[in-house]
Amino acid sequence: MSGMTPSAASLYDRVQRVIPAIEWPVFSDDIDAILRLKRERNAVILAHNYQTPEIFHCVADIVGDSLALARKAMEVEADVIVLAGVHFMAETAKLLNPSKTVLIPDMGAGCSLADSITPEDIRLLRQRYPGVPVVTYVNTSAAVKAESDICCTSGNAKAVVESLGVPRVLMLPDEYLAQNIAAQTDVEIIAWKGHCEVHERFTPEDIREMRAAHPGVTVLAHPECPPEVVAEADFAGSTAAMSDYVGREKPARVVLVTECSMSDNVAVDHPDVEFIRPCNLCPHMKLITLGNIRSALERNQHAVTIDPAVAERARLAVERMLAV
Ligand code: SF4
């Protein structure tokens, strides 16, 4: 394929099951422009699993959950990284690539979990629980990571908690993730009161109604859902674990109890699986569009910066996680 450049026209086949033909002309001009700009600027696009299919399947170079993006961000050789995701993900990419330009197409792409806790909150918790290590979910600002002992994702939280070899940890800021992990380990977990605004809306009744309406459906839930929802599911795991489950078990019918775009993105690779799609959108993830990815590359905006003293401590917390 060397020398051959993909074009929007050649990419449509891949996404035709999830993007109606009538919508495609709206995207194709931006896709061609982004593919050209990536070459001109030696840029790569990292896209989270919750990005829409025209981003995820047509312009992204690296896709995955928070952990995969953090890991793969360390191996990137390009000059410019565009993070198609939310602000804390762009900060994590910058922490691991301090010399590269990291762009986020919309500075307003935040996260209800990241907004639920401040560095000052952690300093107060440390006074209240002296000597108890602080495990912080990656869905937090760099300033919060800098106050933490180690980071975790929904995919590795249990392993991270148990790696510390202590009887008790603070696990912040997602209360439900903390409760779901507490159910799987002997380590005592002290939680914070943060919630993901997408996953907290699912209820056990939703799951029961889906099972009644779609007999035989396999239910996969994200561990940011309340424990009562996870209890109704057949399997709980990170977005990467859900995607692996579908590939491995090939359920005839499945529902992914998580953000809407995830089902579209996984469905592209599994034409034989019927996806039931309850839809809870993340309004922050949906601020990222082909249009603002194109503008980001054209205008070099918006560059992510982190105070070097904060970055150094935050990077340590991320690197400790990656070493587990
Ligand atoms: S889906 Fe939830 S955790 Fe993820 S960015 Fe949106 S609000 Fe934050």
Residues whose N, C-alpha, C, O or C-beta is under 5 A from the ligand:
A	BS01	SF4	V86 G110 C111 S112 L113 N139 C196 E197 V198 C282 H284
